Amino acid sequence: MQQLSLSVALGVMASISSAVSADFDAIGITPEDYKLVTAETPWGRGNRKKVTTTLEALMYGTIDQIGLARFTIPSEYVAAVVATFVAPINRQVACAFIAEAGKTGARAMDLAAQGLQAQTVDSTTPSQLFALVCQLTDTGADSEGRKAFESRMAARLRKAAVA
């Protein structure tokens, strides 16, 4: 069984990012929305709705495009979207906006370890989501973030292979 490495996961997010910036209409956002989310300008309270809506479109864009029902996505995926699209100055705020809006499910590893469905486990808190974003952006070859991510994903893949 192959292991999902951090570099592969980040490569996938980069690919999604380039596809999104090529066709904003397909996921229901404007170039201005995208610029707000990705800009180095600090957000204020007045940006909460627009930022949350745009990040939600980035997270669910593909699912929405093919007409599938939305489901609660694991917090690792939400963290990857934040790490990919949001400028470092706004990542902590993005985590608060998204987690408080109830757009973050439990961590995939918590679900796998407990054998539960997303609805039966508490959502990830803003601080837990921010910790995941920090892990994803700690990408050195021997970094703790890389090791933690790859360990979680290897355990998740082992669990999926058994099921």
Backbone as a printed PyTorch tensor [residue, N CA C, xyz], in Angstrom:
tensor([[[  0.8430,  -1.1760,   0.0000],
         [  0.0000,   0.0000,   0.0000],
         [  0.8860,   1.2350,   0.0000]],

        [[  0.5480,   2.2120,  -0.8180],
         [  1.2950,   3.4530,  -0.8810],
         [  0.9490,   4.3550,   0.2930]],

        [[  1.9280,   5.1590,   0.6930],
         [  1.7090,   6.1430,   1.7480],
         [  1.4390,   7.4860,   1.0950]],

        [[  0.5400,   8.2760,   1.6780],
         [  0.2720,   9.6130,   1.1800],
         [  1.2590,  10.5660,   1.8270]],

        [[  2.1960,  11.0670,   1.0410],
         [  3.1990,  11.9730,   1.5960],
         [  2.6680,  13.3940,   1.5910]],

        [[  3.2620,  14.2100,   2.4340],
         [  2.8670,  15.6080,   2.5160],
         [  3.1060,  16.3050,   1.1840]],

        [[  4.2150,  16.0050,   0.5190],
         [  4.5060,  16.6770,  -0.7470],
         [  3.4640,  16.3350,  -1.8150]],

        [[  2.9740,  15.0970,  -1.8290],
         [  1.9230,  14.7240,  -2.7760],
         [  0.6280,  15.4750,  -2.4520]],

        [[  0.2590,  15.5200,  -1.1650],
         [ -0.9650,  16.2240,  -0.7630],
         [ -0.8840,  17.7020,  -1.1290]],

        [[  0.2600,  18.3290,  -0.8740],
         [  0.4180,  19.7440,  -1.2170],
         [  0.4240,  19.9450,  -2.7310]],

        [[  0.9720,  18.9770,  -3.4660],
         [  0.9380,  19.0480,  -4.9230],
         [ -0.4790,  19.0030,  -5.4660]],

        [[ -1.3040,  18.1580,  -4.8700],
         [ -2.7140,  18.0810,  -5.2680],
         [ -3.4130,  19.4100,  -5.0020]],

        [[ -3.1550,  20.0020,  -3.8340],
         [ -3.7650,  21.2970,  -3.5090],
         [ -3.2930,  22.3810,  -4.4860]],

        [[ -2.0190,  22.3500,  -4.8700],
         [ -1.5030,  23.3240,  -5.8390],
         [ -2.2010,  23.1540,  -7.1840]],

        [[ -2.4520,  21.9090,  -7.5710],
         [ -3.1530,  21.6320,  -8.8180],
         [ -4.5840,  22.1680,  -8.7650]],

        [[ -5.2430,  21.9340,  -7.6440],
         [ -6.6010,  22.4670,  -7.4700],
         [ -6.5740,  23.9820,  -7.5320]],

        [[ -5.5810,  24.5810,  -6.8960],
         [ -5.4610,  26.0360,  -6.8780],
         [ -5.3400,  26.6020,  -8.2890]],

        [[ -4.5200,  25.9830,  -9.1300],
         [ -4.3550,  26.5000, -10.4920],
         [ -5.6310,  26.3140, -11.3060]],

        [[ -6.3520,  25.2270, -11.0780],
         [ -7.6170,  25.0090, -11.7930],
         [ -8.6630,  26.0160, -11.3620]],

        [[ -8.7180,  26.3070, -10.0640],
         [ -9.7020,  27.2610,  -9.5460],
         [ -9.4490,  28.6430, -10.1120]],

        [[ -8.1980,  29.0750, -10.1040],
         [ -7.9180,  30.4280, -10.5690],
         [ -8.1720,  30.5790, -12.0660]],

        [[ -8.2790,  29.4590, -12.7800],
         [ -8.5720,  29.5190, -14.2090],
         [-10.0750,  29.6490, -14.4780]],

        [[-10.9230,  29.2260, -13.5440],
         [-12.3650,  29.2190, -13.8040],
         [-13.1460,  29.4810, -12.5150]],

        [[-13.1940,  30.7360, -12.1070],
         [-13.9040,  31.0980, -10.8830],
         [-15.3950,  30.8250, -10.9770]],

        [[-15.9870,  31.0930, -12.1360],
         [-17.4310,  30.9130, -12.2950],
         [-17.8690,  29.4800, -12.0240]],

        [[-17.0170,  28.5240, -12.3380],
         [-17.3800,  27.1140, -12.1820],
         [-17.6700,  26.7600, -10.7330]],

        [[-17.0230,  27.4410,  -9.7920],
         [-17.2860,  27.1430,  -8.3790],
         [-18.0930,  28.2350,  -7.6910]],

        [[-18.5130,  29.2260,  -8.4470],
         [-19.4250,  30.2260,  -7.9100],
         [-18.7920,  31.3570,  -7.1220]],

        [[-17.5530,  31.6930,  -7.4410],
         [-16.9330,  32.8580,  -6.7950],
         [-16.4580,  33.8250,  -7.8680]],

        [[-16.1690,  35.0280,  -7.4490],
         [-15.6640,  36.0360,  -8.3760],
         [-14.1540,  36.1790,  -8.1960]],

        [[-13.4950,  36.7560,  -9.1740],
         [-12.0630,  37.0340,  -8.9920],
         [-11.7920,  37.9070,  -7.7680]],

        [[-12.7230,  38.8020,  -7.4620],
         [-12.5710,  39.6660,  -6.2880],
         [-12.6440,  38.8570,  -4.9900]],

        [[-13.5560,  37.8790,  -4.9470],
         [-13.6490,  36.9980,  -3.7750],
         [-12.3350,  36.2560,  -3.5700]],

        [[-11.8180,  35.7030,  -4.6510],
         [-10.5700,  34.9380,  -4.5870],
         [ -9.4210,  35.8410,  -4.1410]],

        [[ -9.3810,  37.0470,  -4.6800],
         [ -8.3170,  37.9950,  -4.3170],
         [ -8.3880,  38.3330,  -2.8320]],

        [[ -9.5980,  38.5170,  -2.3040],
         [ -9.7610,  38.8050,  -0.8790],
         [ -9.2060,  37.6700,  -0.0280]],

        [[ -9.5490,  36.4370,  -0.3740],
         [ -9.1250,  35.2780,   0.4180],
         [ -7.6120,  35.0680,   0.3400]],

        [[ -7.0170,  35.3060,  -0.8070],
         [ -5.5940,  35.0170,  -0.9880],
         [ -4.6770,  36.2090,  -0.6980]],

        [[ -5.2390,  37.3880,  -0.5120],
         [ -4.4330,  38.5990,  -0.3410],
         [ -3.6970,  38.6320,   0.9950]],

        [[ -2.6130,  39.3800,   1.0250],
         [ -1.8090,  39.5800,   2.2310],
         [ -2.3880,  40.6570,   3.1450]],

        [[ -3.5200,  41.2360,   2.7690],
         [ -4.1630,  42.2610,   3.5770],
         [ -4.9370,  41.6190,   4.7220]],

        [[ -4.7300,  42.0830,   5.9600],
         [ -5.4660,  41.4800,   7.0920],
         [ -6.9700,  41.6590,   6.9480]],

        [[ -7.7160,  40.6190,   7.3050],
         [ -9.1680,  40.6760,   7.2680],
         [ -9.6970,  41.2940,   8.5510]],

        [[-10.9100,  41.8320,   8.4320],
         [-11.6360,  42.3170,   9.6000],
         [-12.9360,  41.5530,   9.7440]],

        [[-13.6920,  41.8930,  10.7720],
         [-14.9800,  41.2360,  11.0050],
         [-15.9160,  41.3230,   9.8150]],

        [[-15.8480,  42.4340,   9.1140],
         [-16.7190,  42.6330,   7.9640],
         [-16.4460,  41.6760,   6.8140]],

        [[-15.3090,  41.0060,   6.8390],
         [-14.9580,  40.0560,   5.7840],
         [-15.4390,  38.6390,   6.0650]],

        [[-15.9580,  38.3800,   7.2570],
         [-16.2950,  37.0110,   7.6750],
         [-17.1970,  36.2850,   6.6780]],

        [[-18.3190,  36.8630,   6.3070],
         [-19.2690,  36.1720,   5.4220],
         [-18.6570,  35.8880,   4.0580]],

        [[-18.0090,  36.8730,   3.4690],
         [-17.4230,  36.6830,   2.1380],
         [-16.3030,  35.6430,   2.1740]],

        [[-15.4510,  35.7090,   3.1910],
         [-14.3450,  34.7520,   3.3150],
         [-14.8860,  33.3380,   3.5290]],

        [[-15.8510,  33.2020,   4.4330],
         [-16.4170,  31.8850,   4.7270],
         [-17.0850,  31.2940,   3.4900]],

        [[-17.8390,  32.0910,   2.7830],
         [-18.5120,  31.6310,   1.5630],
         [-17.5020,  31.2160,   0.4940]],

        [[-16.4470,  31.9970,   0.3410],
         [-15.4340,  31.6880,  -0.6660],
         [-14.6660,  30.4270,  -0.3050]],

        [[-14.2640,  30.2840,   0.9570],
         [-13.5560,  29.0750,   1.3700],
         [-14.4450,  27.8420,   1.2340]],

        [[-15.7130,  28.0050,   1.5420],
         [-16.6530,  26.8960,   1.3710],
         [-16.7460,  26.4980,  -0.1040]],

        [[-16.7810,  27.4760,  -0.9950],
         [-16.8210,  27.1800,  -2.4310],
         [-15.5470,  26.4610,  -2.8700]],

        [[-14.4110,  26.8470,  -2.3160],
         [-13.1560,  26.1760,  -2.6500],
         [-13.1380,  24.7350,  -2.1370]],

        [[-13.7120,  24.5160,  -0.9560],
         [-13.7330,  23.1670,  -0.3820],
         [-14.7000,  22.2420,  -1.1040]],

        [[-15.8460,  22.7700,  -1.5100],
         [-16.9110,  21.9380,  -2.0710],
         [-17.1090,  22.1230,  -3.5710]],

        [[-16.2840,  22.9260,  -4.2260],
         [-16.4880,  23.2670,  -5.6360],
         [-16.6720,  22.0800,  -6.5500]],

        [[-15.8100,  21.0940,  -6.4310],
         [-15.8990,  19.9250,  -7.3100],
         [-17.1620,  19.1300,  -7.0400]],

        [[-17.4810,  18.9460,  -5.7700],
         [-18.6950,  18.2010,  -5.4030],
         [-19.9320,  18.9130,  -5.9500]],

        [[-19.9680,  20.2370,  -5.7820],
         [-21.1000,  21.0150,  -6.2780],
         [-21.2110,  20.9410,  -7.8000]],

        [[-20.0700,  20.9880,  -8.4850],
         [-20.0840,  20.9760,  -9.9510],
         [-20.7000,  19.7140, -10.5250]],

        [[-20.4760,  18.5840,  -9.8760],
         [-21.0190,  17.3350, -10.4220],
         [-22.3480,  16.9400,  -9.7900]],

        [[-22.8820,  17.8260,  -8.9360],
         [-24.2190,  17.6270,  -8.4100],
         [-24.3520,  16.6260,  -7.2810]],

        [[-23.2760,  16.3420,  -6.5650],
         [-23.3610,  15.4320,  -5.4280],
         [-23.7760,  16.1870,  -4.1710]],

        [[-24.3880,  15.4720,  -3.2540],
         [-24.7560,  16.0740,  -1.9730],
         [-23.4930,  16.3410,  -1.1630]],

        [[-23.4700,  17.4520,  -0.4710],
         [-22.3320,  17.7740,   0.3810],
         [-22.3140,  16.8720,   1.6050]],

        [[-21.1330,  16.6190,   2.1200],
         [-20.9590,  15.8600,   3.3500],
         [-19.9280,  16.5790,   4.2040]],

        [[-19.8850,  16.2570,   5.4640],
         [-18.9280,  16.8920,   6.3630],
         [-17.5380,  16.3850,   6.0130]],

        [[-16.6380,  17.3130,   5.7240],
         [-15.2940,  16.9170,   5.3240],
         [-14.3450,  16.9470,   6.5200]],

        [[-13.3570,  16.0600,   6.5180],
         [-12.4180,  16.0170,   7.6460],
         [-11.6270,  17.3190,   7.7710]],

        [[-11.2480,  17.6130,   8.9830],
         [-10.5380,  18.8640,   9.2360],
         [ -9.1860,  18.9330,   8.5440]],

        [[ -8.5530,  17.7750,   8.2700],
         [ -7.2810,  17.8100,   7.5520],
         [ -7.4470,  18.4150,   6.1600]],

        [[ -8.5680,  18.1190,   5.5120],
         [ -8.8250,  18.6760,   4.1900],
         [ -9.0840,  20.1740,   4.2840]],

        [[ -9.8640,  20.5810,   5.2800],
         [-10.1230,  22.0040,   5.4870],
         [ -8.7990,  22.7270,   5.7330]],

        [[ -7.9390,  22.1320,   6.5590],
         [ -6.6320,  22.7290,   6.8460],
         [ -5.7960,  22.8520,   5.5770]],

        [[ -5.8620,  21.8550,   4.7080],
         [ -5.1000,  21.9060,   3.4550],
         [ -5.5990,  23.0380,   2.5640]],

        [[ -6.9080,  23.2500,   2.5280],
         [ -7.4650,  24.3540,   1.7420],
         [ -6.9980,  25.6830,   2.3150]],

        [[ -7.0580,  25.8360,   3.6300],
         [ -6.6080,  27.0810,   4.2670],
         [ -5.1150,  27.2950,   3.9980]],

        [[ -4.3080,  26.2560,   4.1690],
         [ -2.8610,  26.3740,   3.9580],
         [ -2.5240,  26.7220,   2.5130]],

        [[ -3.3380,  26.2640,   1.5730],
         [ -3.0740,  26.4960,   0.1540],
         [ -3.5320,  27.8680,  -0.3130]],

        [[ -4.7220,  28.2840,   0.0920],
         [ -5.3220,  29.4850,  -0.4790],
         [ -5.1740,  30.7420,   0.3670]],

        [[ -5.0380,  30.6120,   1.6700],
         [ -5.0590,  31.7810,   2.5550],
         [ -3.6370,  32.2410,   2.8610]],

        [[ -3.4140,  33.5430,   2.7570],
         [ -2.1050,  34.1120,   3.0760],
         [ -1.8060,  33.8910,   4.5610]],

        [[ -0.5310,  33.7040,   4.9020],
         [ -0.1710,  33.4260,   6.2940],
         [ -0.7530,  34.4140,   7.3120]],

        [[ -0.8540,  35.6680,   6.9650],
         [ -1.3560,  36.6640,   7.9100],
         [ -2.8130,  36.4180,   8.3120]],

        [[ -3.5600,  35.6980,   7.4770],
         [ -4.9860,  35.4730,   7.7280],
         [ -5.3450,  34.0320,   8.0870]],

        [[ -4.3770,  33.1540,   8.1880],
         [ -4.6860,  31.7360,   8.4200],
         [ -5.3770,  31.4970,   9.7610]],

        [[ -4.9290,  32.1450,  10.7980],
         [ -5.5560,  31.9460,  12.1080],
         [ -7.0010,  32.4480,  12.0840]],

        [[ -7.2140,  33.5820,  11.4520],
         [ -8.5700,  34.1350,  11.3390],
         [ -9.4510,  33.2100,  10.4990]],

        [[ -8.8970,  32.6790,   9.4110],
         [ -9.6580,  31.7550,   8.5610],
         [-10.0990,  30.5320,   9.3600]],

        [[ -9.2100,  30.0210,  10.1980],
         [ -9.5560,  28.8570,  11.0220],
         [-10.7110,  29.1830,  11.9590]],

        [[-10.6870,  30.3660,  12.5340],
         [-11.7820,  30.7810,  13.4180],
         [-13.0830,  30.9240,  12.6380]],

        [[-13.0280,  31.6020,  11.4970],
         [-14.2300,  31.8040,  10.6770],
         [-14.8500,  30.4610,  10.2770]],

        [[-14.0300,  29.5620,   9.7380],
         [-14.5300,  28.2890,   9.2150],
         [-15.0350,  27.3890,  10.3390]],

        [[-14.2550,  27.2380,  11.3890],
         [-14.6580,  26.3440,  12.4820],
         [-15.9080,  26.8590,  13.1870]],

        [[-16.0000,  28.1600,  13.3860],
         [-17.1780,  28.7280,  14.0530],
         [-18.4210,  28.6390,  13.1840]],

        [[-18.2300,  28.5810,  11.8710],
         [-19.3700,  28.4630,  10.9590],
         [-19.8330,  27.0100,  10.8370]],

        [[-19.1500,  26.0970,  11.5290],
         [-19.5440,  24.6960,  11.4860],
         [-19.1970,  24.0060,  10.1890]],

        [[-18.1660,  24.4860,   9.5020],
         [-17.7930,  23.9270,   8.2030],
         [-16.6670,  22.9000,   8.3160]],

        [[-16.3040,  22.5340,   9.5410],
         [-15.1990,  21.6100,   9.7470],
         [-15.6810,  20.3930,  10.5030]],

        [[-15.4050,  19.2310,   9.9640],
         [-15.7440,  18.0000,  10.6580],
         [-14.6560,  17.5990,  11.6210]],

        [[-14.7720,  16.4200,  12.1460],
         [-13.7540,  15.8810,  13.0440],
         [-12.5150,  15.5160,  12.2330]],

        [[-11.4090,  15.3190,  12.9460],
         [-10.1940,  14.8760,  12.2650],
         [-10.4150,  13.4550,  11.7600]],

        [[ -9.9230,  13.1760,  10.5720],
         [-10.0950,  11.8550,   9.9700],
         [ -9.5440,  10.7630,  10.8770]],

        [[ -8.4320,  11.0370,  11.5250],
         [ -7.8390,  10.0290,  12.3900],
         [ -8.7090,   9.7530,  13.6140]],

        [[ -9.3650,  10.7620,  14.1460],
         [-10.2770,  10.5430,  15.2750],
         [-11.4310,   9.6440,  14.8470]],

        [[-11.9480,   9.8830,  13.6510],
         [-13.0420,   9.0600,  13.1480],
         [-12.5870,   7.6230,  12.9300]],

        [[-11.3970,   7.4590,  12.3480],
         [-10.8870,   6.1210,  12.0740],
         [-10.6330,   5.3550,  13.3700]],

        [[-10.0520,   6.0370,  14.3410],
         [ -9.7210,   5.3750,  15.6030],
         [-10.9750,   4.9460,  16.3590]],

        [[-12.0350,   5.7370,  16.2430],
         [-13.2510,   5.4550,  16.9910],
         [-14.2830,   4.6820,  16.1790]],

        [[-14.0400,   4.5520,  14.8720],
         [-14.9830,   3.8390,  14.0190],
         [-16.3430,   4.5200,  13.9740]],

        [[-16.3530,   5.8480,  14.0090],
         [-17.6030,   6.6060,  14.0710],
         [-17.8390,   7.4050,  12.8060]],

        [[-19.0600,   7.8130,  12.6180],
         [-19.4040,   8.7060,  11.5310],
         [-19.1770,  10.1420,  11.9780]],

        [[-18.9990,  11.0450,  11.0230],
         [-18.6840,  12.4430,  11.3220],
         [-19.7200,  13.0970,  12.2390]],

        [[-20.9660,  12.7320,  12.1160],
         [-22.0030,  13.3870,  12.9040],
         [-21.9290,  13.0380,  14.3840]],

        [[-21.2070,  11.9890,  14.7640],
         [-21.1790,  11.5690,  16.1520],
         [-19.9400,  12.0530,  16.8990]],

        [[-19.0620,  12.7880,  16.2320],
         [-17.8490,  13.3030,  16.8500],
         [-17.8860,  14.8210,  16.7740]],

        [[-17.4410,  15.4760,  17.8510],
         [-17.4290,  16.9300,  17.8550],
         [-16.5800,  17.4800,  16.7170]],

        [[-16.9840,  18.6230,  16.1920],
         [-16.2070,  19.2920,  15.1580],
         [-14.8820,  19.7720,  15.7310]],

        [[-13.9560,  20.0150,  14.8510],
         [-12.6550,  20.5200,  15.2340],
         [-12.7850,  21.9710,  15.6850]],

        [[-12.0850,  22.3190,  16.7440],
         [-12.1140,  23.7020,  17.2410],
         [-11.2140,  24.5760,  16.3720]],

        [[-11.3830,  25.8950,  16.4520],
         [-10.4940,  26.7760,  15.6900],
         [ -9.0150,  26.5410,  16.0160]],

        [[ -8.6840,  26.3190,  17.2830],
         [ -7.2680,  26.1160,  17.6280],
         [ -6.7430,  24.7900,  17.0910]],

        [[ -7.5650,  23.7450,  17.0890],
         [ -7.1340,  22.4660,  16.5080],
         [ -6.9350,  22.6040,  14.9980]],

        [[ -7.8510,  23.3090,  14.3380],
         [ -7.7260,  23.5130,  12.8990],
         [ -6.4600,  24.3050,  12.5790]],

        [[ -6.1870,  25.3410,  13.3690],
         [ -4.9850,  26.1380,  13.1410],
         [ -3.7280,  25.3020,  13.3520]],

        [[ -3.7430,  24.4060,  14.3320],
         [ -2.5910,  23.5200,  14.5520],
         [ -2.3540,  22.6370,  13.3320]],

        [[ -3.4280,  22.1420,  12.7150],
         [ -3.2910,  21.3350,  11.5000],
         [ -2.7150,  22.1620,  10.3550]],

        [[ -3.1620,  23.4120,  10.2220],
         [ -2.6230,  24.2980,   9.1820],
         [ -1.1260,  24.5090,   9.4140]],

        [[ -0.7380,  24.7270,  10.6660],
         [  0.6870,  24.9090,  10.9820],
         [  1.4870,  23.6610,  10.6350]],

        [[  0.9280,  22.4870,  10.9110],
         [  1.6150,  21.2490,  10.5450],
         [  1.8030,  21.1600,   9.0350]],

        [[  0.7790,  21.5090,   8.2900],
         [  0.8600,  21.4130,   6.8340],
         [  1.8600,  22.3900,   6.2370]],

        [[  2.0930,  23.5020,   6.9050],
         [  3.0180,  24.4980,   6.3650],
         [  4.4340,  24.3010,   6.8980]],

        [[  4.6190,  23.3410,   7.7870],
         [  5.9350,  22.9720,   8.3110],
         [  6.4520,  21.8300,   7.4440]],

        [[  7.0170,  22.1630,   6.2790],
         [  7.2440,  21.1640,   5.2380],
         [  8.6860,  20.7010,   5.0610]],

        [[  9.5820,  21.0370,   5.9620],
         [ 10.9620,  20.5700,   5.8360],
         [ 11.0230,  19.0450,   5.8350]],

        [[ 12.0770,  18.4880,   5.2650],
         [ 12.1950,  17.0370,   5.1180],
         [ 12.0880,  16.2990,   6.4450]],

        [[ 12.6120,  16.8590,   7.5180],
         [ 12.5770,  16.2070,   8.8290],
         [ 11.6420,  16.9190,   9.8090]],

        [[ 10.7030,  17.6990,   9.2990],
         [  9.8490,  18.4970,  10.1770],
         [  8.8490,  17.6320,  10.9330]],

        [[  8.4880,  18.0940,  12.1010],
         [  7.4780,  17.3970,  12.9020],
         [  6.1260,  17.4170,  12.2000]],

        [[  5.8070,  18.5280,  11.5180],
         [  4.5440,  18.6160,  10.7910],
         [  4.4410,  17.5660,   9.7040]],

        [[  5.5090,  17.4020,   8.9440],
         [  5.5300,  16.3850,   7.8830],
         [  5.3600,  14.9930,   8.4800]],

        [[  6.1060,  14.6940,   9.5420],
         [  6.0360,  13.3740,  10.1690],
         [  4.6310,  13.0930,  10.6990]],

        [[  4.0350,  14.0860,  11.3630],
         [  2.6920,  13.8970,  11.9310],
         [  1.6610,  13.6660,  10.8290]],

        [[  1.7200,  14.4600,   9.7600],
         [  0.7770,  14.3080,   8.6570],
         [  0.9150,  12.9220,   8.0300]],

        [[  2.1340,  12.5400,   7.6960],
         [  2.3430,  11.2700,   7.0210],
         [  1.9920,  10.0820,   7.9140]],

        [[  2.2090,  10.2220,   9.2160],
         [  1.8280,   9.1620,  10.1540],
         [  0.3130,   9.0120,  10.2130]],

        [[ -0.4050,  10.1320,  10.2920],
         [ -1.8770,  10.0890,  10.3230],
         [ -2.4310,   9.4740,   9.0510]],

        [[ -1.8860,   9.8880,   7.9140],
         [ -2.3920,   9.3870,   6.6440],
         [ -2.0690,   7.8970,   6.4650]],

        [[ -0.8900,   7.4520,   6.8960],
         [ -0.5400,   6.0280,   6.7980],
         [ -1.4860,   5.1810,   7.6430]],

        [[ -1.7860,   5.6500,   8.8440],
         [ -2.7130,   4.9160,   9.7050],
         [ -4.1050,   4.8980,   9.0900]],

        [[ -4.5300,   5.9870,   8.5000],
         [ -5.8520,   6.0690,   7.8740],
         [ -5.9330,   5.1150,   6.6790]],

        [[ -4.8710,   5.0650,   5.8780],
         [ -4.8590,   4.1610,   4.7260],
         [ -4.8570,   2.7010,   5.1670]],

        [[ -4.1470,   2.3820,   6.2480],
         [ -4.1670,   1.0040,   6.7780],
         [ -5.5670,   0.6310,   7.2150]],

        [[ -6.2460,   1.5560,   7.9080],
         [ -7.6060,   1.3240,   8.3980],
         [ -8.5540,   1.0980,   7.2150]],

        [[ -8.3940,   1.9110,   6.1590],
         [ -9.2560,   1.7900,   4.9790],
         [ -9.0210,   0.4610,   4.2590]],

        [[ -7.7900,  -0.0240,   4.2560],
         [ -7.4810,  -1.2850,   3.5880],
         [ -8.1050,  -2.4700,   4.2900]],

        [[ -8.2470,  -2.3830,   5.6020],
         [ -8.8320,  -3.4640,   6.4070],
         [-10.3420,  -3.4900,   6.2500]],

        [[-10.9400,  -2.3070,   6.0920],
         [-12.4070,  -2.2160,   6.0340],
         [-12.9820,  -2.7890,   4.7620]]])
